[in-house]
Amino acid sequence: MSQQFGICTWTLGIDDLETLMSTIAESGLNSVQYCESMSAHKAEDVVRMAQKYNLDLLIFDPFDCRPSEENGEASLEGAVAFYQRVVDYAKQLGCGATLQGLSAWTSQCNTQEAAWAQLVESVKRIQAYAETRQVHLSYEPCNLYEVPLIHTTSDFQALVNDSQCEDLSILLDSFHMNIGESDPLLAAEHYAAKNAIFHVSDSNREGIGHGNIDFLEHYEALQRGGFDGPIVFEFVLSNNPANTPPRNDHEMHTLLEHVKQSQQAWSSFSAF
């Protein structure tokens, strides 16, 4: 099977489903990390449109994954109920799901210890439910500026140890690792075999070569560790506000050029 290259859909900011999938396909990608609200589109429509453009749905990652009036209040029961719906939606998509935003549901806790206890218990319950639905789960460590807990691979390992959810995969992200890990390359190699997807974005959130991350070294570390899974691009232009997709045609063209160049760069690493 050829290398799977995908994109996190939220980074494109395209609401129309067919335009979203056609843009991804026309960019030369073959896969999708679907990062939209569950209310944005019916799962069957997402599947149908992905199939129309010969795109593999890799994983479901709801971009609006925090407590809210629509999603529910921050609590153990609220977190479990929300992510059970995420699992159900992923089941309909025929892919896995990731728990990147789960720690945001601990915001009502008064202590770090209480927040950790809630997170551990919620992972146990969500994993148990996912097993009944045959949906594989992963957890993406994100930097401390975005989520309250699980910033590094060490945090992820502590969560696995305390929850005893050994089947939970990790989702490594070069941007977050560059901020949080003391040795990103060692972390990449150590967790490569347990990694579901590798997120690529440079130190400034743009494409390969626009920041200071050595992606050849990351490629080699992942290879040594046994990773052969999908590469997913998650870019935001450095002149845009945080988490802001392209705001006009020029920015969209620039972002898609980053995607094209980054795919070419990553593909070239196998020649070394």
N, C-alpha and C positions, 0 to 999 in steps of 0.2 A: 504493500500500500504506500502511495506517495505521502510525503509530509503534509500534515494538515496545518493550514494557516487560517486563522480566523480573526475576528474582531469583536470587541465588546460593543454591543449595539448602541449603548447610551452615548458613546463618544461621537456618534454621527448626528444625533439629535433629529432624526427623521421620523415623523409620526406616521406617515402613510406606509403601510406594511409592504406593499409591492415595491414602492420606491426604495425602501430600506433594503430589501433582499436583492433587488436588481443592482443597486449601487455596490453592495458587497461583492456580488458575482462579477460585475464589470471591473472591479478593482483587482481581479485575479485571485481572490480568496476562495476557499472551498468549504469553509466552516463558519459557524456562528456561536458566540456566547451570547445568549439572549438575555439582555439586561433591560427589561422594561417592567412597568407595572402589570400585575395580573389582570387589571381591569382594562388595559390598553387594547388587547386583542384576544379573541377566543383562541384557545390552544390549537384547535383543529385548523383554524385559519393560518396560524403561524407555521404549522407542519405543512399544510398544503402549499404555502408560498415558498417555503424553504425547498420543498421537493421540486417545485416548478423551476427553480434556479439552480438545482443540483447542489444544494448546500446542506452539510451535515450540521444538525443541532447538537452542540457539544454539552452544554450545561445551562441550567436556568439560574440566573442571579438577579433577583428583583432589585432594581435600582432604588425604589422607595421602600427600603427594608427597615425603617425605623418606626417606633411607636407613633401613632397619629390617630386622628379621629376615625379615619378609614381603616387603619390597620389594627388598632386596639391600643390599650394602655400598657405602659411599661410594667411588667410583672412576669413571674414565672409562667402563669397560666396564659397570659397574653402572648408571650414569646412562643410557647409551644403551639398554641392555636394558630398563630400566624404562619409559623414554619411548617405546620402540618398542611396548610393550604398551599404553601410553596411546593412541598413534596407532591401533593396531588396534581398541581399544575405541571410539574416536571414529568410526572408519570404520563400525563396526556401528551406532552411534547416528545416523550420517548428518550429522555436524557437524564443526566444527574442534576443535582442541585448543590449550591454552595452556601455556607452559613456566614458569609463575610460580615453581615451586619448584626449578628446575634447579640453581641455584647452591649449594643445600644439599648437593649431591653432591660438592662440592669440599672438604668438611670435613677430609679426611685430608691435604690439601696443606700443606706446611710454609711456603710463601711465597705472597704475593699474586700474584706473577708466575706461579707454578705453577698456582694456582687459576684465574687468567684464561686461561691456555693450555688447561687442561682444559675450561673452559666454552666457549671458542671451538670447540675440536675436537668437543665433544659436540653443539653446535648444528649444525655442519656435517653430522655423521653423522645426527642425528635429522631434520634438514630433508631430506636426501637420501632417507631412508627414507619420510618423509611424502609426498614427491613421487611415489614409486612407489605409494602407497596413495591418492593424490588427496585428502589431508587437509590443509587449510590450517592453518598454525601462527601463533600470536601469542605475544608475550612481554609480561608485565605487570611493569613496574618497581614494586617494593615498598619500603617504608621500611627504613632500616638496622637497625631493631629487630626485623625479621622475617626478613630474608634477608641472606646475606653479600655478595652482589654484585647489580648492576643495580638501583640505587635511583632513578635519574632518566632522563629522556629522553636526556640526553647519554650516559649509560652504555649505554643501548639502542643509540644510534647508533654508539658505538664497537664494540659487539658485532657489529652488522651490517657495519660496515666491515672488521673483522678476520676475520670468518667469510665475508664476501662472500655472505651469505644475504639478498639484496635483497628477496626475496619474503616475508620474515618481517614480519608485521604487529606493531604495538604494541597494547597494551591499557591505555588510560589510566584511572586511578582517582583521583577527586577527593581522597579521604582521604590517599592516599600522596603525591600531588602537593603537597598542602598542607604536608606535612612536608619533602619532599625538594627540590622545585623552588624556585629563587630567583625565578622568575616563572611561576607556574602558567598564567596566561592566555596568555602568549606560547607556552609549550610546547603548550598545548591547540590553539591556532590552527595552529602550525607542523606538528603531527603529526596534525591532524584527518583529512586525506585518507588517511592510512596506518593509522588507528585502526580496530580490529575492533569494539570494544564500549566504551561509556563507563560505568564504574562510578561510581555516585552514593552517597556517604555524606558527611555533614557532618564538620566538624573534630573532633567528639567521637564519630564513628562512627555517629551517629543519623541520622534523616531530615532532609530539607531544612528549614531554619529552626530547627533545634535547636542549631546551632553558629554559627561566624562566617564560613563560606564564602558568597560572593555567587554563587549559581548562575545568576542571570540573566546575569552577566558571562561565566560559563563557557559557557552556552548560546550566547551571541552570538559568543564566540571560536571555538567549534566550527563554528558556521554560517559564519563568515567563511572558515574553513579548508576547508570542504566536507564536513564529516561529516554523514551522514544515517542512521547505523546505529542499532543497538539501545541502549537505556538499561537498565542492569541495577542494581538496588538491592542493596547489601551492608551491611546495618545490624546493629549490635549495640547494645543498650541501654546507656547510659552507667553505670548502676549494676550492670551485670553484669561479671564478670571478663573479661579479654581473650579474644576468640574464643569466647565462651560464648553459645549460643543460648538462647531463652526456657526458663526452668526450671519454669514453671507456667502455668496458663491466663491469669492476669492479665498476665504478661509477654508471652505470645503475642498477646493482644488488643492490647496497647500497641504491639508491633512491627508488627503488621498495620495499625494506624492510621497509623504512620509511613509505611508503604508507600503507603497510600491517599492521604494528604496530599501525599506527595512526587510521586506520579504526577499529581495535580491541579496541583501547583505547576509541574512541568516542562511540562505540557501548556499551561499558561497563558502561558508565555514567548513562544509564537508570536504572541500578540496584541500584543506590544510593537513 
